[in-house]
Amino acid sequence: MAAKSSVGNRVFRTLASVKTGIILLIILGVVAAAGTLILQRPMTDADQMTRAYAPQTLRWLDRTGLTDVYHSWWFALLMAALGVSIVFASIDRFPKAWRLVSRPYRRPEPHFRAVLPMQRSLAISHAEAGITAAEKAFRNAGLKPQRTVENNQTAVYAEKNRWSPLAVYVVHASLLLILTGGIVDAFLGYKGYLMLTPGQSTSKLEQQNGVTRPLPFTLRCDGTGQENYPDGTPKKWWSKLTVIEDGRVVLRKEIVVNDPLVTHGIRFYQSGYGQTGEVESLLLNATAKGETRQITLRPYQAAQLDADTKVALAEFIPDFVMRDGQVYARSKDPVNPAIRLAITNTAKQAKSEVWLFPALHQQSGNSPFQFEFADLQMAAYTGLQVSHEPGQWLVWAGCVLMAVGLVMAFYLVHQRFWAIAVETKNGPALWIGTAADKNREHYEESFTKFVEDIRADLARQDEESVPAGKRLVQA
């Protein structure tokens, strides 16, 4: 039994030591920094991951969880270990701090007075005069003096910022809140990425790691776009999103970067915008027999050329290149489009095809109509970063509490004051002392002024105690 108790005590002391806490904090910081340097799933596209790392390296990173650091089991274990260390350290040291706060040392005994760094002694006519002057000085300094009497000897005690010794435990509590929030996010939180085109809706989130998460609602994209500066560089991206529950609209919002849509604890951030490479609408001028008419083509929707002829968009290549007599797509940017039109004549039961190359001002194929490109509208997509972090409220609460604890630790100094009437070989004297838990040199000057105020009050008392006739004779 004693051996078990000894082992348990050693484990407790090891986890409660400041050294252990610092080591765990350093390890956690290094790992968290690695999570910012290594591309993380599922936020990073799989193709980008493949381009960034060699296959063997990527397999090793995935196996060790370094591609999803903040949701790995060992990262949560590190946070839990640091939390346990903080709890044990607090348990080990809190009783002493609590005794200092709840049962302050009000009466300075001789052994205490002998070693206190900041102390002064003032000659007094009698004990009550010194104690009265000390109490008055305490009150003038905004303190609340407390008298204690023992063995017919009166002492006065006062203190400032009584609760500041507990600041370190406020910081400990804030760290525990932050770590708890991180652990909750590691096991219950998730992140992902959505790509939606206008009119498209989804009720699930498909992550790059193959996990599909159902959403408690349907999200629909009603529009998206990009605003540019005069030089053509992007100014902002925006998306109009609609949340639908049970077939009815419950929320609409236009989001931009840093202004997400938040619902059901899930955040949708505007993080991308681009062209799908598909055409949304195509405007053409069709000429036949000297007559020109303008038509609008959309995917899967034919337009009427005349009573017997229809034309449909069969294929659109935004940036074409010819290779071996075939047309291929080089990119999704509509810088050099190639357009294939399917023409149907119902009267003659005839079908034909026409290729348009607007950049070359060319048309190939057999058709009585001459087509001229006028304008086009490319289909765009919005990129949404999806984040569900149920522990974030704990993290934010911990950050606020940490700010409170740091203010208490750095700006509130626990300062204690004592005054006691003592007998010396030269007669009665008022002993005055003070102690500060930090920045002691800073308080020496203020303590000297405090003592001088008491000295001046004692001199005034002595002067008032002398009869008027004696004062005149002395004068």
Secondary structure, DSSP 8 states (H G I E B T S, - for coil): -HHHHHHHHHHHHHHHSHHHHHHHHHHHHHHHHHHHHS--TTTS-HHHHHHHS-HHHHHHHHHHTGGGGGGSHHHHHHHHHHHHHHHHHHHHHHHHHHHHHHS---S--HHHHHH-SEEEEEE-SSHHHHHHHHHHHHHHTT---EEEEETTEEEEEEEESTTGGGHHHHHHHHHHHHHHHHHHHHHH-EEEEEEE-TT-EEEEEE-TTS-EEEEEEEEEEEEEEEEE-TTS-EEEEEEEEEEEETTEEEEEEEEETTB-EEETTEEEEEEEEEEEEEEEEEEEEEEETTEEEEEEEBTTB-EESSSSEEEEEEEEESEEEEETTEEEEEESSTTB-EEEEEEEETTTTEEEEEEEEGGGTEEEE--S-EEEEEEEEEEEEEEEEEEE-TTHHHHHHHHHHHHHHHHHHHH---EEEEEEEEEETTEEEEEEEEEESS-HHHHHHHHHHHHHHHHHHHHHHHHHHS-HHHHHHH-
